[in-house]
Amino acid sequence: MDLLLHLFYMAVVFAIGFIWGWRERENFASKKIDALLMHIDSSVHERLEESRIDIKIEKHKDVYYAYDKDNNTFMAQGSTKKELEEVLASKYSDKRFFADRDNLKEVGLQ
């Protein structure tokens, strides 16, 4: 009888230890994954910010002109939206361009 009681206690202690260990492993893995996702998110955000250029578009007669919004530097020109996008993409292939909605409405591109 003492042997059965002793085995029962050992089984209970083992089960409690197993459950506790499993939960701790899950908590550790969850924290590790959260840290990795935050790192990936910040890395992606940094890459997007590095490749981002805010532009201002002007229209004179039938030609669109794109300027860097920060320093007003001329970047490209085109007679249509598509042509302007193509010229920007060919000159600055590793960059992404963003124009304000108000600016797009002002020049008739939206």
Secondary structure by P-SEA (a helix, b strand, c coil): caaaaaaaaaaaaaaaaaaaaaaaaaaaaaaaaaaaaaaaaaaaaaaaaaabbbbbbbbcccbbbbccccccccccccccaaaaaaaaaaacccbbbbbbaaaaaaaccc
